[in-house]
Every structure is written in structure tokens, then in C-alpha cells.
Amino acid sequence: MNGAQDLGGMMGFGPVVAEPDEPMFHGDWEKRALGVTLACGGLGLWSIDESRHARESLPPPVYLTSSYYAIWTRGLTTLLERHGLVGADELAAGQSLRPAPATPKPAVSAPAMAAALARGGPCRRGPAGPARFALGDRVRTLNLHPTGHTRLPRYARGRTGVIEAVHGAFVFPDSNAHGAGENPHWCYGVVFSGTELWGAGADPTLSVCVDCWEPYLEPAA
């Protein structure tokens, strides 16, 4: 979807200012936001793609005025209510009003969390068929504007580039975010010139590599 998070190449937001010696967390609540989000994600009710979509679906005025971890907690609230772990009345009250429902997986204990994070959730899958494209192929991204989830940034849609890497087959976020199955597809590193993305006024020495799933691509004419 064309959400507020998709800011690549957009003007008017000012420079990205790096914070010198930036701490990992700016407050204890950020630590808790990270921990609660990871713990809830381990209950087996949603995928990482659905969780991303929940955050990216926040209304633009909310998304653009929220800090990083505030976006996480707002997205988590959406997921918890959607999957029946909390009710609107409990959110309003700020506390549990009924016993917690059963979940597909038990809650991960604190001692086991480090091991769970080390294992991660690899998304590489066996391909359903051979790769359509090879290194050096010229491809064009489709001009997509879906109402659902996608990982193809707006600035790279309808652009021509060259395959620089064939990464393998991975879970397709566009379907997995909506519970439509993992539907794995080949994923490629596609290099675009700055002028192809942003026109003649762009830095001619600039190039950008975008990871693109195969359904985003077609052979360049």
C-alpha cells in the first residue's frame, strides 16, 4: 500500500540528522515496547509481514508524528485487538478485564528469549520453479499501487534496472501479510541509476540497489 512510511525519494522532510553517540534506547519504555512486541510476536498469531503492515497502515498524521517505538506499540495494539488478545474495553481501561485466551504457542520465558532471538525466523524457502531472471538481465518494475502490503517502494515502480544479485526464494510479504500463505518467490537485487529513479537532475554517479520479488518484475523492452 502507499503508506506514510514509504518516504524514499520524497522531498520536503528535511535531512536525516544522525544523533552523535545515540543510545540504543532513549527511555525504559522503549525497552519495554521492544520486549513486549517480540514476546507477542512469538505467540504464533501473526507473521512479521502482518506486523509490518499493521505499523505501516497507521494513518499518516499518526505515523508521521510518532516516534519509532511509539509506532511499534500502536501497531501491536492493532494486532492484539485484531486477534482477540485484548478488547476495546480493556484498552480503554488500561488493564486486563478477563482471562487471557489460549494462543498457538506458549509465551516465551525471559531466559529463553535470547535463544529464540538468536534462532530468528528465516524466510528463505525452496523455490516453486526456476528463476525467471539471471545476473545482468535488464528488467522493469511494474507500476503497482496495491491497497494491501508490498515491499516495492514507490520511487522504484515503473523503472528499469539490472539484476545484480539472485538471492534465492523467500516468503512473499504481499500475500503473507494478509494470511494468504507464504507463496515463496525468487528475490533479486536490482540496481537502478539515480537518473532513472529521479530524472536528469539527479546525481549521475548515484545508484540504488533494491531487493525485488519476482512478481514485481518484467523483462525490459
WOHUCOR-V245712 format. One record per helix or strand of 2 or more residues. SS is the DSSP state (alpha for helix, beta for strand). FROM is the first residue (numbers start at 1). TO is the last residue. If there is no record, write none. Layout:
BEGIN
{{SS | FROM | TO} {SS | FROM | TO}}
END
This chain:
BEGIN
{{alpha | 28 | 41} {alpha | 48 | 56} {alpha | 60 | 63} {alpha | 68 | 82} {alpha | 88 | 93} {alpha | 110 | 119} {beta | 138 | 141} {alpha | 154 | 156} {beta | 160 | 170} {alpha | 173 | 176} {beta | 185 | 193} {alpha | 194 | 198} {beta | 207 | 213} {alpha | 214 | 216} {beta | 217 | 219}}
END
